Amino acid sequence: MYQIVFYPTSALNEPSKKVSVFDAALKELAREMYVAMIAADGIGLAAPQIGKNIRLIIVRTPEDDGSYKAYVNPTITYASAKATGIEEGCLSLPGLFGHVPRAAKIRVQYSDIDGVKRTEKAKGVEAIVLQHEIDHIEGNLIINRDIELTKGQELLEQWKRKKR
């Protein structure tokens, strides 16, 4: 099983490479990401969080029935001006939580795990999770955004000192 990569690992701040091969190995990687995400009690995971520098994210389905959705090479093509937010955490930043302004509604273009191009609209928590995970494949963490921390200020200061 893959392990979650933690900040300040520099790979978390690097943009990911586009996926061009849709094969059994990609499907297996998505499945392994799901296992790692569930083990860490997450609702979304990006490939860089397990040390893979590719544009692949997975998200638990709203039914939470043991299934997940894979988004390959996702791009946000529309983001509403209206902002929303919830207290976000991050599996790569354990113990840190905060409010990050996010678009209330988005539209995402992506390929599914078989390489079929798709477009999807999302709102609410689903939109927030997608934006969070897409940030990861762009090399951005919630601490690089306009975050209002609710927990973990001391941890963030320790990590920043470690990074120097």
DSSP file (Angstrom, degrees, kcal/mol; ACC not computed):
  #  RESIDUE AA STRUCTURE BP1 BP2  ACC     N-H-->O    O-->H-N    N-H-->O    O-->H-N    TCO  KAPPA ALPHA  PHI   PSI    X-CA   Y-CA   Z-CA
    1    1 A M              0   0    0      0, 0.0     2,-0.1     0, 0.0    32,-0.1   0.000 360.0 360.0 360.0 140.8    0.0    0.0    0.0
    2    2 A Y        -     0   0    0     30,-0.2     2,-0.3     1,-0.0    49,-0.1  -0.432 360.0-135.3 -71.9 148.7    1.2    3.5   -0.8
    3    3 A Q        -     0   0    0     47,-0.2     2,-0.2    -2,-0.1    33,-0.1  -0.802  23.2-105.6-103.6 148.2    1.9    5.9    2.1
    4    4 A I        -     0   0    0     -2,-0.3     2,-0.4    32,-0.1    46,-0.2  -0.528  31.6-131.2 -71.5 136.5    0.8    9.5    2.2
    5    5 A V        -     0   0    0     44,-3.5     2,-0.3    -2,-0.2    46,-0.1  -0.757  24.8-145.9 -89.8 134.5    3.6   12.0    1.6
    6    6 A F    >   -     0   0    0     -2,-0.4     3,-2.0    87,-0.1    87,-0.2  -0.746  23.5 -73.8-106.6 149.8    3.7   14.8    4.2
    7    7 A Y  T 3  S+     0   0    0     85,-2.8     3,-0.1     1,-0.3    -1,-0.0  -0.510 109.7  44.7 -63.3 139.1    4.7   18.4    4.0
    8    8 A P  T 3  S+     0   0    0      0, 0.0    -1,-0.3     0, 0.0     5,-0.1  -0.801  79.0 124.4 -98.4  31.6    7.4   19.8    3.7
    9    9 A T    X   -     0   0    0     -3,-2.0     3,-1.6     1,-0.2     4,-0.2  -0.337  60.4-139.2 -52.6 123.4    8.2   17.2    1.0
   10   10 A S  G >  S+     0   0    0      1,-0.3     3,-2.0     2,-0.2    -1,-0.2   0.769  94.4  72.1 -63.2 -27.5    9.1   19.4   -2.0
   11   11 A A  G >  S+     0   0    0      1,-0.3     3,-1.4     2,-0.2    -1,-0.3   0.764  85.9  67.6 -60.2 -24.2    7.3   17.1   -4.5
   12   12 A L  G <  S+     0   0    0     -3,-1.6    -1,-0.3     1,-0.3    -2,-0.2   0.697  98.8  51.4 -68.9 -17.6    4.0   18.4   -3.1
   13   13 A N  G <  S+     0   0    0     -3,-2.0    -1,-0.3    -4,-0.2    -2,-0.2   0.233  91.2  96.2-103.0  12.9    4.8   21.9   -4.5
   14   14 A E  S <  S-     0   0    0     -3,-1.4   125,-0.3   122,-0.1   126,-0.1  -0.871  79.0-114.7-106.5 134.9    5.5   20.7   -8.1
   15   15 A P        -     0   0    0      0, 0.0   123,-0.2     0, 0.0     2,-0.1  -0.377  38.8-118.7 -61.7 143.8    3.0   20.7  -10.9
   16   16 A S        -     0   0    0    121,-3.1    38,-0.2    38,-0.1     2,-0.2  -0.457  21.6-108.6 -87.8 158.1    2.1   17.2  -12.1
   17   17 A K  B     -a   54   0A   0     36,-2.0    38,-2.1    -2,-0.1    56,-0.1  -0.580  36.4-102.3 -86.5 146.3    2.6   15.7  -15.5
   18   18 A K        -     0   0    0     -2,-0.2     2,-0.4    36,-0.2    -1,-0.1  -0.388  32.9-122.8 -65.6 140.2   -0.3   15.0  -17.9
   19   19 A V        +     0   0    0     36,-0.3     3,-0.1     1,-0.1    -1,-0.1  -0.729  37.0 165.3 -84.1 131.1   -1.4   11.4  -18.1
   20   20 A S        +     0   0    0     -2,-0.4     2,-0.5     1,-0.2    -1,-0.1   0.526  57.1  68.5-121.6 -13.9   -1.2   10.0  -21.7
   21   21 A V        -     0   0    0      2,-0.0     2,-0.8     5,-0.0    -1,-0.2  -0.942  57.1-168.9-114.6 121.3   -1.5    6.3  -21.2
   22   22 A F        +     0   0    0     -2,-0.5     2,-0.2    92,-0.1    91,-0.0  -0.865  37.7 130.3-108.7  97.1   -4.7    4.8  -19.9
   23   23 A D  S  > S-     0   0    0     -2,-0.8     4,-1.9     1,-0.0     3,-0.4  -0.673  74.1 -77.5-137.2-173.1   -3.9    1.2  -19.0
   24   24 A A  H  > S+     0   0    0      1,-0.2     4,-2.5    -2,-0.2     5,-0.2   0.837 124.6  59.1 -61.8 -33.6   -4.2   -1.4  -16.3
   25   25 A A  H  > S+     0   0    0      2,-0.2     4,-2.3     1,-0.2    -1,-0.2   0.883 105.1  49.3 -64.9 -37.7   -1.4    0.2  -14.4
   26   26 A L  H  > S+     0   0    0     -3,-0.4     4,-2.4     2,-0.2    -1,-0.2   0.913 111.4  49.0 -66.9 -42.2   -3.3    3.5  -14.1
   27   27 A K  H  X S+     0   0    0     -4,-1.9     4,-2.2     1,-0.2    -2,-0.2   0.899 111.7  49.1 -62.8 -40.6   -6.4    1.7  -12.9
   28   28 A E  H  X S+     0   0    0     -4,-2.5     4,-2.7     2,-0.2    -2,-0.2   0.898 109.3  52.3 -66.6 -39.8   -4.4   -0.2  -10.3
   29   29 A L  H  X S+     0   0    0     -4,-2.3     4,-2.6     2,-0.2    -2,-0.2   0.927 109.4  49.5 -61.1 -44.4   -2.8    3.1   -9.2
   30   30 A A  H  X S+     0   0    0     -4,-2.4     4,-2.1     2,-0.2    -2,-0.2   0.910 111.6  49.3 -60.7 -41.9   -6.3    4.6   -8.7
   31   31 A R  H  X S+     0   0    0     -4,-2.2     4,-2.0     2,-0.2    -2,-0.2   0.921 111.7  48.2 -63.4 -43.8   -7.4    1.6   -6.8
   32   32 A E  H  X S+     0   0    0     -4,-2.7     4,-2.4     1,-0.2   -30,-0.2   0.865 108.9  54.3 -64.8 -36.4   -4.3    1.8   -4.6
   33   33 A M  H  X S+     0   0    0     -4,-2.6     4,-2.8     2,-0.2    -1,-0.2   0.906 106.7  52.0 -62.7 -40.5   -4.9    5.5   -4.0
   34   34 A Y  H  X S+     0   0    0     -4,-2.1     4,-2.7     2,-0.2     5,-0.2   0.927 108.7  50.0 -61.4 -44.6   -8.4    4.7   -2.9
   35   35 A V  H  X S+     0   0    0     -4,-2.0     4,-2.4     1,-0.2    -2,-0.2   0.925 113.0  46.4 -59.5 -45.3   -7.0    2.1   -0.4
   36   36 A A  H  X S+     0   0    0     -4,-2.4     4,-1.5     2,-0.2    -2,-0.2   0.897 112.3  51.0 -64.6 -40.4   -4.5    4.7    1.0
   37   37 A M  H  <>S+     0   0    0     -4,-2.8     5,-2.9     2,-0.2    -2,-0.2   0.926 112.0  45.8 -63.3 -45.6   -7.2    7.4    1.1
   38   38 A I  H ><5S+     0   0    0     -4,-2.7     3,-1.6     1,-0.2    -2,-0.2   0.909 109.6  54.7 -65.2 -41.9   -9.6    5.2    3.1
   39   39 A A  H 3<5S+     0   0    0     -4,-2.4    -1,-0.2     1,-0.3    -2,-0.2   0.828 112.5  44.2 -60.2 -31.2   -6.8    4.1    5.5
   40   40 A A  T 3<5S-     0   0    0     -4,-1.5    -1,-0.3    -5,-0.2    -2,-0.2   0.359 115.2-118.0 -94.6   4.7   -6.1    7.8    6.2
   41   41 A D  T < 5 +     0   0    0     -3,-1.6    -3,-0.2    -4,-0.2     2,-0.2   0.891  62.7 150.9  60.5  43.3   -9.9    8.5    6.5
   42   42 A G      < -     0   0    0     -5,-2.9    -1,-0.2    -6,-0.1     3,-0.1  -0.495  48.4-151.1 -99.1 171.1   -9.8   11.0    3.6
   43   43 A I  S    S+     0   0    0      1,-0.3    17,-2.3    -2,-0.2     2,-0.3   0.443  83.0  17.0-116.8  -7.4  -12.5   12.0    1.1
   44   44 A G  E     -B   59   0B   0     15,-0.2    -1,-0.3    -7,-0.1     2,-0.3  -0.979  61.1-171.2-157.9 157.1  -10.1   12.8   -1.8
   45   45 A L  E     -B   58   0B   0     13,-2.3    13,-2.7    -2,-0.3     2,-0.3  -0.975  10.6-150.2-154.9 139.1   -6.5   12.2   -2.8
   46   46 A A  E >   -B   57   0B   0     -2,-0.3     3,-2.0    11,-0.2     4,-0.3  -0.859  30.0-116.7-109.5 146.9   -4.2   13.4   -5.5
   47   47 A A  G > >S+     0   0    0      9,-2.8     5,-2.2    -2,-0.3     3,-2.2   0.836 111.9  62.8 -52.7 -39.1   -1.4   11.3   -7.0
   48   48 A P  G > 5S+     0   0    0      0, 0.0     3,-1.5     0, 0.0    -1,-0.3   0.789  91.6  68.2 -58.4 -23.8    1.3   13.7   -5.7
   49   49 A Q  G < 5S+     0   0    0     -3,-2.0   -44,-3.5     1,-0.3    -2,-0.2   0.601 105.0  40.7 -73.3  -9.6    0.2   12.8   -2.2
   50   50 A I  G < 5S-     0   0    0     -3,-2.2    -1,-0.3    -4,-0.3   -47,-0.2   0.121 129.5 -94.8-117.9  18.1    1.5    9.3   -2.6
   51   51 A G  T < 5S+     0   0    0     -3,-1.5     2,-0.6     1,-0.2    -2,-0.1   0.615  85.5 128.1  84.7  13.5    4.7   10.5   -4.4
   52   52 A K      < -     0   0    0     -5,-2.2     2,-1.6    -6,-0.1    -1,-0.2  -0.914  49.8-150.9-106.5 118.6    3.4   10.1   -8.0
   53   53 A N        +     0   0    0     -2,-0.6   -36,-2.0    -5,-0.1     2,-0.3  -0.391  56.5 111.2 -88.7  60.2    3.8   13.2  -10.1
   54   54 A I  B    S-a   17   0A   0     -2,-1.6     2,-1.8   -38,-0.2    -7,-0.2  -0.914  78.2-105.1-131.3 159.8    0.8   12.7  -12.5
   55   55 A R  S    S+     0   0    0    -38,-2.1    18,-3.3    -2,-0.3     2,-0.4  -0.535  72.8 124.1 -86.1  74.0   -2.5   14.5  -13.0
   56   56 A L  E     + C   0  72B   0     -2,-1.8    -9,-2.8    16,-0.2     2,-0.3  -0.998  30.1 172.8-135.3 128.1   -4.8   11.9  -11.3
   57   57 A I  E     -BC  46  71B   0     14,-2.3    14,-2.9    -2,-0.4     2,-0.4  -0.957  12.9-157.5-130.3 154.2   -7.2   12.5   -8.4
   58   58 A I  E     -BC  45  70B   0    -13,-2.7   -13,-2.3    -2,-0.3     2,-0.4  -0.968   6.5-169.9-129.3 150.2   -9.7   10.3   -6.7
   59   59 A V  E     -BC  44  69B   0     10,-2.1    10,-2.7    -2,-0.4   -15,-0.2  -0.999  28.5-111.4-139.1 136.6  -12.8   11.3   -4.7
   60   60 A R  E     - C   0  68B   0    -17,-2.3     8,-0.2    -2,-0.4   -17,-0.0  -0.375  41.3-111.1 -60.2 144.9  -15.2    9.2   -2.6
   61   61 A T    >   -     0   0    0      6,-1.5     3,-2.0     1,-0.1     5,-0.2  -0.507  23.7-114.9 -76.4 151.3  -18.6    9.0   -4.1
   62   62 A P  T 3  S+     0   0    0      0, 0.0    -1,-0.1     0, 0.0    -2,-0.1   0.802 116.6  61.0 -57.3 -28.7  -21.4   10.9   -2.3
   63   63 A E  T 3  S-     0   0    0      1,-0.1    -3,-0.0     2,-0.0    -2,-0.0   0.731  93.5-148.9 -70.1 -20.0  -23.1    7.5   -1.5
   64   64 A D    <   +     0   0    0     -3,-2.0     4,-0.1     1,-0.1    -1,-0.1   0.910  47.2 143.5  50.1  47.9  -19.9    6.5    0.4
   65   65 A D  S    S-     0   0    0      2,-0.1    -1,-0.1    -4,-0.0     3,-0.1   0.112  82.0 -82.4-103.3  19.5  -20.6    2.9   -0.6
   66   66 A G  S    S+     0   0    0      1,-0.4     2,-0.2    -5,-0.2    -2,-0.0   0.484  99.9 111.2  92.7   3.1  -17.0    1.9   -1.1
   67   67 A S        -     0   0    0     -6,-0.1    -6,-1.5   -33,-0.0    -1,-0.4  -0.643  44.5-169.1-105.6 168.4  -16.7    3.3   -4.6
   68   68 A Y  E     -C   60   0B   0     -8,-0.2     2,-0.4    -2,-0.2    -8,-0.2  -0.934  18.8-124.2-147.4 167.3  -14.8    6.3   -5.8
   69   69 A K  E     -C   59   0B   0    -10,-2.7   -10,-2.1    -2,-0.3     2,-0.4  -0.973  18.8-149.2-120.0 133.5  -14.4    8.4   -8.9
   70   70 A A  E     -C   58   0B   0     -2,-0.4     2,-0.5   -12,-0.2    43,-0.3  -0.859   6.8-165.0-102.7 135.8  -11.1    8.9  -10.7
   71   71 A Y  E     -C   57   0B   0    -14,-2.9   -14,-2.3    -2,-0.4     2,-0.5  -0.981   6.0-164.2-120.2 118.1  -10.4   12.2  -12.6
   72   72 A V  E    S-CD  56 111B   0     39,-2.8    39,-2.7    -2,-0.5   -16,-0.2  -0.898  72.6  -8.3-107.1 131.1   -7.5   12.1  -15.0
   73   73 A N  E    S-     0   0B   0    -18,-3.3    -1,-0.2    -2,-0.5   -17,-0.1   0.886  87.8-170.2  53.8  45.9   -6.0   15.4  -16.2
   74   74 A P  E     -     0   0B   0      0, 0.0     2,-0.4     0, 0.0    36,-0.2  -0.386  10.7-176.3 -72.0 144.6   -8.8   17.4  -14.6
   75   75 A T  E     - D   0 109B   0     34,-2.5    34,-2.8    -2,-0.1     2,-0.6  -0.999  26.5-128.0-137.9 134.4   -9.1   21.1  -15.4
   76   76 A I  E     + D   0 108B   0     -2,-0.4    32,-0.2    32,-0.2     3,-0.1  -0.746  27.8 175.4 -82.3 119.6  -11.6   23.6  -14.0
   77   77 A T  E     +     0   0B   0     30,-2.7     2,-0.3    -2,-0.6    31,-0.2   0.578  68.0  24.5-101.7 -13.7  -13.3   25.3  -16.9
   78   78 A Y  E     + D   0 107B   0     29,-1.3    29,-2.1     2,-0.0     2,-0.4  -0.973  58.5 179.4-150.8 136.5  -15.7   27.4  -14.9
   79   79 A A  E     - D   0 106B   0     -2,-0.3    27,-0.2    27,-0.2    25,-0.0  -0.976  29.9-123.4-137.6 124.5  -15.7   28.7  -11.3
   80   80 A S        -     0   0    0     25,-2.8    24,-0.1    -2,-0.4    -2,-0.0  -0.250  12.9-130.4 -64.3 151.6  -18.6   30.8   -9.9
   81   81 A A  S    S+     0   0    0     22,-0.1     2,-0.3     2,-0.1    -1,-0.1   0.793  86.2  94.0 -71.2 -27.8  -17.8   34.2   -8.5
   82   82 A K  S    S-     0   0    0      1,-0.1    22,-2.8    23,-0.0    23,-0.4  -0.499  71.4-147.0 -68.6 128.6  -19.8   33.2   -5.4
   83   83 A A  E     +F  103   0C   0     -2,-0.3     2,-0.3    20,-0.2    20,-0.2  -0.645  22.1 169.9 -99.2 155.3  -17.5   31.8   -2.8
   84   84 A T  E     -F  102   0C   0     18,-3.1    18,-2.7    -2,-0.2     2,-0.3  -0.851   5.2-179.8-145.1 179.8  -18.1   29.1   -0.2
   85   85 A G        -     0   0    0     -2,-0.3     2,-0.3    16,-0.2    14,-0.1  -0.917  15.2-164.7-179.8 155.7  -16.0   27.2    2.2
   86   86 A I        -     0   0    0     14,-0.3     2,-0.7    -2,-0.3    14,-0.7  -0.866  53.0 -75.7-135.2 170.4  -15.9   24.5    4.9
   87   87 A E  E     -G   99   0D   0     -2,-0.3     2,-0.3    12,-0.2    12,-0.2  -0.634  59.3-159.5 -71.2 116.0  -13.2   23.7    7.4
   88   88 A E  E     -G   98   0D   0     10,-3.4    10,-2.0    -2,-0.7     2,-0.3  -0.746  15.8-177.2-101.2 145.9  -10.6   21.9    5.2
   89   89 A G  E     -G   97   0D   0     -2,-0.3     2,-0.3     8,-0.2     8,-0.1  -0.736  14.5-142.2-122.8 178.7   -7.9   19.5    6.3
   90   90 A C    >   -     0   0    0      6,-0.5     3,-1.6     3,-0.4     6,-0.3  -0.979  14.8-140.2-148.7 132.0   -5.3   17.8    4.2
   91   91 A L  T 3  S+     0   0    0     -2,-0.3    -1,-0.1     1,-0.3   -87,-0.1   0.772 109.0  51.9 -62.8 -24.7   -3.9   14.3    4.4
   92   92 A S  T 3  S+     0   0    0      1,-0.2   -85,-2.8   -86,-0.1    -1,-0.3   0.505 112.4  46.8 -88.4  -4.7   -0.4   15.7    3.6
   93   93 A L  S X  S-     0   0    0     -3,-1.6     3,-1.9   -87,-0.2    -3,-0.4  -0.508  84.2-167.3-129.9  62.4   -0.8   18.3    6.4
   94   94 A P  T 3  S+     0   0    0      0, 0.0     3,-0.1     0, 0.0    -3,-0.1  -0.256  71.1  18.6 -60.7 133.7   -2.0   16.3    9.3
   95   95 A G  T 3  S+     0   0    0      1,-0.3     2,-0.5    -5,-0.1    60,-0.1   0.364  98.4 110.2  92.3  -5.1   -3.3   18.3   12.2
   96   96 A L    <   +     0   0    0     -3,-1.9    -6,-0.5    -6,-0.3     2,-0.3  -0.898  38.9 167.4-108.6 131.6   -3.8   21.5   10.2
   97   97 A F  E     +GH  89 151D   0     54,-2.9    53,-2.8    -2,-0.5    54,-1.8  -0.978   5.5 139.3-139.8 151.0   -7.3   22.8    9.5
   98   98 A G  E     -GH  88 149D   0    -10,-2.0   -10,-3.4    -2,-0.3     2,-0.5  -0.986  48.6 -86.8-176.3 172.3   -8.8   26.0    8.1
   99   99 A H  E     -GH  87 148D   0     49,-2.3    49,-2.5    -2,-0.3   -12,-0.2  -0.843  35.9-174.3 -97.4 126.4  -11.2   27.8    5.9
  100  100 A V        -     0   0    0    -14,-0.7   -14,-0.3    -2,-0.5     2,-0.2  -0.985  29.8-118.4-119.7 124.4  -10.2   28.4    2.3
  101  101 A P        +     0   0    0      0, 0.0     2,-0.3     0, 0.0   -16,-0.2  -0.454  43.2 175.1 -62.7 129.3  -12.4   30.5    0.0
  102  102 A R  E     -F   84   0C   0    -18,-2.7   -18,-3.1    -2,-0.2     2,-0.1  -0.934  38.5 -92.2-133.2 155.3  -13.6   28.2   -2.9
  103  103 A A  E     -F   83   0C   0     -2,-0.3   -20,-0.2   -20,-0.2    28,-0.1  -0.465  29.5-140.0 -64.5 137.7  -15.9   28.7   -5.8
  104  104 A A  S    S+     0   0    0    -22,-2.8    20,-1.3     1,-0.2     2,-0.4   0.826  86.9  24.9 -70.8 -31.6  -19.4   27.5   -4.8
  105  105 A K  E    S+ E   0 123B   0    -23,-0.4   -25,-2.8    18,-0.2     2,-0.3  -0.992  71.4 174.0-134.9 141.8  -20.0   25.9   -8.2
  106  106 A I  E     -DE  79 122B   0     16,-2.6    16,-2.4    -2,-0.4     2,-0.4  -0.936  23.7-142.5-139.4 163.8  -17.5   24.6  -10.8
  107  107 A R  E     -DE  78 121B   0    -29,-2.1   -30,-2.7    -2,-0.3   -29,-1.3  -1.000  22.2-164.2-125.8 133.3  -17.3   22.8  -14.1
  108  108 A V  E     -DE  76 120B   0     12,-3.0    12,-2.4    -2,-0.4     2,-0.4  -0.959  10.7-158.0-122.4 131.7  -14.5   20.3  -14.6
  109  109 A Q  E     +DE  75 119B   0    -34,-2.8   -34,-2.5    -2,-0.4     2,-0.3  -0.907  35.5 137.9-102.0 137.8  -13.2   18.7  -17.8
  110  110 A Y  E     - E   0 118B   0      8,-2.3     8,-3.5    -2,-0.4     2,-0.4  -0.952  49.6-107.4-161.6 173.4  -11.3   15.5  -17.3
  111  111 A S  E     -DE  72 117B   0    -39,-2.7   -39,-2.8    -2,-0.3     6,-0.2  -0.921  33.0-127.9-109.7 144.3  -10.9   12.0  -18.7
  112  112 A D    >   -     0   0    0      4,-2.5     3,-2.2    -2,-0.4   -41,-0.1  -0.236  42.9 -84.5 -79.0-179.0  -12.2    9.0  -16.8
  113  113 A I  T 3  S+     0   0    0      1,-0.3   -86,-0.1   -43,-0.3    -1,-0.1   0.676 131.3  53.2 -64.9 -17.3  -10.0    6.1  -15.9
  114  114 A D  T 3  S-     0   0    0      2,-0.1    -1,-0.3   -87,-0.0   -92,-0.1   0.422 122.1-104.0 -95.3  -0.6  -10.6    4.6  -19.4
  115  115 A G  S <  S+     0   0    0     -3,-2.2     2,-0.5     1,-0.3    -2,-0.1   0.517  71.1 146.1  92.6   5.6   -9.6    7.8  -21.2
  116  116 A V        -     0   0    0      1,-0.1    -4,-2.5    -5,-0.0    -1,-0.3  -0.655  49.9-124.5 -79.1 125.3  -13.1    8.9  -22.1
  117  117 A K  E     +E  111   0B   0     -2,-0.5     2,-0.3    -6,-0.2    -6,-0.3  -0.490  38.8 173.6 -73.1 137.5  -13.3   12.7  -22.0
  118  118 A R  E     -E  110   0B   0     -8,-3.5    -8,-2.3    -2,-0.2     2,-0.4  -0.934  26.4-148.6-141.0 160.7  -16.0   14.1  -19.7
  119  119 A T  E     -E  109   0B   0     -2,-0.3     2,-0.4   -10,-0.2   -10,-0.2  -0.995  21.1-178.5-130.2 138.8  -17.4   17.3  -18.3
  120  120 A E  E     -E  108   0B   0    -12,-2.4   -12,-3.0    -2,-0.4     2,-0.4  -0.996  19.4-143.7-141.0 142.1  -19.0   17.5  -14.9
  121  121 A K  E     -E  107   0B   0     -2,-0.4     2,-0.3   -14,-0.2   -14,-0.2  -0.816  23.7-178.0 -99.9 146.0  -20.6   20.2  -12.8
  122  122 A A  E     +E  106   0B   0    -16,-2.4   -16,-2.6    -2,-0.4     2,-0.3  -0.993   7.7 175.8-143.5 150.6  -20.1   20.2   -9.1
  123  123 A K  E >>  +E  105   0B   0     -2,-0.3     3,-0.8   -18,-0.2     4,-0.7  -0.938  50.1   9.1-144.9 167.7  -21.4   22.3   -6.1
  124  124 A G  H 3> S-     0   0    0    -20,-1.3     4,-2.0    -2,-0.3     3,-0.3  -0.283 125.1  -9.7  64.2-142.8  -21.1   22.3   -2.4
  125  125 A V  H 3> S+     0   0    0      1,-0.2     4,-2.8     2,-0.2    -1,-0.2   0.871 135.7  57.3 -60.0 -39.3  -18.7   19.9   -0.7
  126  126 A E  H <> S+     0   0    0     -3,-0.8     4,-2.3     1,-0.2    -1,-0.2   0.913 107.6  47.6 -59.4 -42.9  -18.1   18.0   -3.9
  127  127 A A  H  X S+     0   0    0     -4,-0.7     4,-2.3    -3,-0.3    -1,-0.2   0.891 112.0  50.5 -64.6 -39.6  -16.9   21.3   -5.6
  128  128 A I  H  X S+     0   0    0     -4,-2.0     4,-2.5     2,-0.2    -2,-0.2   0.930 110.8  48.0 -64.7 -46.0  -14.7   22.1   -2.6
  129  129 A V  H  X S+     0   0    0     -4,-2.8     4,-2.6     1,-0.2     5,-0.2   0.923 112.1  49.6 -62.3 -44.5  -13.0   18.6   -2.6
  130  130 A L  H  X S+     0   0    0     -4,-2.3     4,-2.7    -5,-0.2     5,-0.2   0.923 111.8  48.0 -61.3 -44.0  -12.4   18.7   -6.4
  131  131 A Q  H  X S+     0   0    0     -4,-2.3     4,-2.2     2,-0.2    -1,-0.2   0.908 111.8  50.7 -62.9 -41.0  -10.8   22.2   -6.1
  132  132 A H  H  X S+     0   0    0     -4,-2.5     4,-1.4     2,-0.2    -2,-0.2   0.938 114.3  42.8 -60.9 -48.3   -8.7   21.0   -3.2
  133  133 A E  H  X S+     0   0    0     -4,-2.6     4,-1.5     1,-0.2    -2,-0.2   0.872 112.0  52.9 -70.9 -36.6   -7.4   18.0   -5.1
  134  134 A I  H  X S+     0   0    0     -4,-2.7     4,-1.0    -5,-0.2    -1,-0.2   0.880 103.8  58.6 -65.5 -36.2   -6.9   19.9   -8.3
  135  135 A D  H ><>S+     0   0    0     -4,-2.2     5,-2.9    -5,-0.2     3,-0.8   0.922 102.0  55.9 -53.8 -43.7   -4.8   22.3   -6.3
  136  136 A H  H ><5S+     0   0    0     -4,-1.4     3,-1.5     1,-0.3    -1,-0.2   0.912 105.4  48.5 -57.8 -44.9   -2.6   19.4   -5.4
  137  137 A I  H 3<5S+     0   0    0     -4,-1.5  -121,-3.1     1,-0.3    -1,-0.3   0.669 109.1  55.0 -74.4 -12.4   -1.8   18.4   -9.0
  138  138 A E  T <<5S-     0   0    0     -4,-1.0    -1,-0.3    -3,-0.8    -2,-0.2   0.487 123.3-107.2 -89.7  -5.5   -1.0   22.0   -9.7
  139  139 A G  T < 5S+     0   0    0     -3,-1.5     2,-0.4    -4,-0.5    -3,-0.2   0.671  78.1 129.6  88.6  18.7    1.5   22.0   -6.9
  140  140 A N      < -     0   0    0     -5,-2.9    -1,-0.3    -6,-0.2     2,-0.3  -0.890  37.7-165.5-111.7 137.1   -0.5   24.1   -4.5
  141  141 A L    >   -     0   0    0     -2,-0.4     3,-2.0    -3,-0.1     4,-0.3  -0.744  38.4-105.9-110.6 163.5   -1.4   23.3   -0.9
  142  142 A I  G >  S+     0   0    0      1,-0.3     3,-1.1    -2,-0.3     5,-0.1   0.795 120.4  61.9 -60.6 -25.9   -4.0   24.9    1.3
  143  143 A I  G 3  S+     0   0    0      1,-0.2    -1,-0.3     3,-0.1     4,-0.1   0.637  98.3  57.1 -75.6 -11.7   -1.2   26.7    3.2
  144  144 A N  G <  S+     0   0    0     -3,-2.0    -1,-0.2     2,-0.1    -2,-0.2   0.460 103.0  70.4 -90.7  -3.4   -0.3   28.4   -0.1
  145  145 A R  S <  S-     0   0    0     -3,-1.1     2,-1.8    -4,-0.3    -3,-0.0  -0.429 108.4 -78.1-104.6 179.0   -3.8   29.8   -0.4
  146  146 A D        +     0   0    0    -45,-0.1     2,-0.4    -2,-0.1    -3,-0.1  -0.603  68.4 171.9 -79.1  84.0   -5.7   32.5    1.5
  147  147 A I        -     0   0    0     -2,-1.8     2,-0.8   -47,-0.2   -47,-0.2  -0.806  34.1-152.7-105.3 137.5   -6.4   30.2    4.5
  148  148 A E  E     -H   99   0D   0    -49,-2.5   -49,-2.3    -2,-0.4    -2,-0.1  -0.894  30.3-138.5-102.4 100.0   -7.9   31.2    7.8
  149  149 A L  E     +H   98   0D   0     -2,-0.8   -51,-0.3   -51,-0.2     3,-0.1  -0.315  30.1 174.5 -64.7 137.4   -6.4   28.6   10.2
  150  150 A T  E    S+     0   0D   0    -53,-2.8     2,-0.3     1,-0.4   -52,-0.2   0.549  73.5  10.5-111.7 -19.2   -8.7   27.1   12.8
  151  151 A K  E    S+H   97   0D   0    -54,-1.8   -54,-2.9     1,-0.0    -1,-0.4  -0.943 109.7  40.3-160.0 136.1   -6.2   24.5   14.1
  152  152 A G     >  +     0   0    0     -2,-0.3     4,-2.4   -56,-0.2     5,-0.2   0.626  51.9 140.0 106.2  15.7   -2.5   23.8   13.6
  153  153 A Q  H  > S+     0   0    0      1,-0.2     4,-2.1     2,-0.2     5,-0.2   0.902  79.2  50.0 -56.7 -42.0   -0.8   27.2   13.6
  154  154 A E  H  > S+     0   0    0      1,-0.2     4,-2.2     2,-0.2    -1,-0.2   0.903 109.7  51.2 -64.6 -40.8    2.1   25.8   15.7
  155  155 A L  H  > S+     0   0    0      2,-0.2     4,-2.8     1,-0.2     5,-0.2   0.921 108.3  51.9 -60.9 -44.6    2.5   22.9   13.3
  156  156 A L  H  X S+     0   0    0     -4,-2.4     4,-2.4     1,-0.2    -1,-0.2   0.907 109.1  49.8 -60.4 -42.8    2.7   25.2   10.3
  157  157 A E  H  X S+     0   0    0     -4,-2.1     4,-1.9     2,-0.2    -1,-0.2   0.901 111.3  49.4 -63.8 -40.6    5.4   27.3   12.0
  158  158 A Q  H  X S+     0   0    0     -4,-2.2     4,-2.3     2,-0.2    -2,-0.2   0.931 111.5  48.9 -61.8 -46.5    7.4   24.1   12.8
  159  159 A W  H  X S+     0   0    0     -4,-2.8     4,-2.0     1,-0.2    -2,-0.2   0.894 110.1  51.0 -62.2 -40.7    7.0   22.9    9.2
  160  160 A K  H  X S+     0   0    0     -4,-2.4     4,-1.0     1,-0.2    -1,-0.2   0.882 110.3  49.2 -66.6 -37.1    8.1   26.2    7.7
  161  161 A R  H  < S+     0   0    0     -4,-1.9     3,-0.4     1,-0.2    -1,-0.2   0.907 111.4  50.3 -65.5 -40.7   11.2   26.2   10.0
  162  162 A K  H  < S+     0   0    0     -4,-2.3    -2,-0.2     1,-0.2    -1,-0.2   0.852 105.4  57.3 -62.9 -36.6   12.0   22.7    8.9
  163  163 A K  H  <        0   0    0     -4,-2.0    -1,-0.2     1,-0.3    -2,-0.2   0.789 360.0 360.0 -68.2 -29.1   11.7   23.6    5.2
  164  164 A R     <        0   0    0     -4,-1.0    -1,-0.3    -3,-0.4    -2,-0.1   0.493 360.0 360.0 -64.7 360.0   14.3   26.4    5.5
